[in-house]
Amino acid sequence: MFPEELPRRLIRMFAYVGETILDPFLGSGTTSLAARNLSRNSAGYEINSKFVPIIKKKLNVGAVSEAIGKCAPRNLKEWRDYYFRHVKPK
């Protein structure tokens, strides 16, 4: 885990409000948290299911963990489709 300030600075420099940040190595969800706090969308994936409780707690979400814990999409298209059906903020 790393400080939220690290992804926050990069997100502010390289993404506009409302854009989507892709985190292919989600880990504990710090980048997604920084993106949300800066009014950006985020999509990420993590192959280690042991991170699911940490991600849920950090982001205060429940729906995301269902996909992570039960059926991990096999490719980027499946992740994108899942994201736009279930996760994207309204």
Residue pairs with C-beta under 8 A, 6 or more apart in sequence:
1 27
1 28
1 30
2 30
3 30
4 30
4 33
4 34
4 37
6 30
7 30
7 31
7 34
7 35
8 34
8 37
8 38
11 21
11 31
11 34
11 35
11 38
11 40
12 38
15 21
15 35
15 38
15 40
16 40
17 38
17 39
17 40
18 39
18 40
18 41
19 40
19 41
20 40
20 41
20 42
20 43
21 31
21 32
21 35
21 40
21 41
21 42
21 43
22 42
22 43
22 44
23 31
23 32
23 42
23 43
23 44
23 45
24 44
24 45
25 44
25 46
26 32
26 44
26 45
26 46
26 51
26 55
27 46
27 51
28 51
28 54
28 55
28 58
29 44
29 51
29 54
29 55
29 58
29 59
30 58
31 42
31 44
32 42
32 44
32 55
32 59
33 58
33 59
35 41
35 42
36 42
36 59
41 88
41 89
43 79
43 80
43 83
43 87
45 68
45 72
45 73
45 79
46 52
46 55
46 68
47 72
49 68
49 69
52 65
52 68
52 69
53 65
55 61
55 64
55 65
55 68
56 62
56 64
56 65
63 86
63 87
64 86
64 87
67 73
67 82
67 86
73 79
73 81
73 82
